């Protein structure tokens, strides 16, 4: 079996190599072991068009993960570019503290229009983590100043991922990402994830979901008076391994939240804006959460922008005289940034056009069919999909579900093989992730799935050669 050095030379070339050398000297990349980065020939992306990214040497790559789950309408989209250029000639940024601006107002109106009914207030921030932080702080403060100050705890699920700021990490349930920070975090109450593939109590996803709901209700029965809210990634938990929930799961959670008067906080950072075949995942379950955090696709994947939507009930719980100190003391330098809001108006504007979401649903149908190819690979233990999202879990032994040793980095090997073949993907451990931009063409989608399947076979072969 080969060692764990994964250096992979693509066509050696001057331009990329010169950039890489400069990168290695000064930069530190996210979620990256820099010691290994020094030996890798990572692509240097200089341009993009549609679902394709181009490196400094002119090599083209299909963007198989929507540039970390955010790109919707393709790179260098004409409409978004034009909207941003127009706004750029007016003003790029003016503070939202004490001022407002037309793109932020128009975007707020549009978000309220397309959000699940009852979400009528929009609070901007910069990224998915902060959108969740805002929801946490609002929920907490609401109870503090509305007669239930003992409601201070949040229920969150195993394998949850809500971002990398400390509040979001407190909710997180991924040991390898979050474990080391435990001493810094606030306590949460953890419910189980609907990880049916490895569920000890149930054989089907539906039964697994039922058990999870029972466990959560058991907590609520005894501790509801301490609980401010339940935080979920609706329909599918992303970074925890693309763990899908059975139909009705989110709706049942809504029912529990109503029964025990606990807030439901839906983190739609990954699932929002058409990714699941609906504008929002909650829509599929006909659920209105008390808070909905959105980001990623909000600007079509162009600029950092996020929003936390909430209800009149919550909004009114913050109203009062200045001396009452009910203000929400939270904001960021770039809150309501006009340039980002202009990009978002264009991106969301394209999604609300008649036929847009239906077009995505057709793509989802094709995607589902294409993914069947993976079942022919022995080491594919489970395939989980939701809309244009797929997680393909590779296992050493499909009978026992034994995993490959962590240090073999099988998922990463697939990434490197795919890169050689002109496709960009990024796994979650040994779960391969495919999340193409909805703008991908049918032939490109076909190629993407074929290349990743071929790369998986090549990576598996590399373990034994
Ligand atoms: N919530 C979910 C469900 C996510 O998938 C992510 C990022 O992947 C986040 C929050 C954090 O978003 P950001 O990376 O923009 O802070």
Boltz pocket constraint, residues with backbone or C-beta under 6 A from the ligand:
constraints:
  - pocket:
      binder: B
      contacts: [[A, 68], [A, 126], [A, 127], [A, 128], [A, 129], [A, 130], [A, 132], [A, 161], [A, 162], [A, 163], [A, 164], [A, 233], [A, 238], [A, 239], [A, 267], [A, 268], [A, 269], [A, 270], [A, 295], [A, 296]]
      max_distance: 6.0
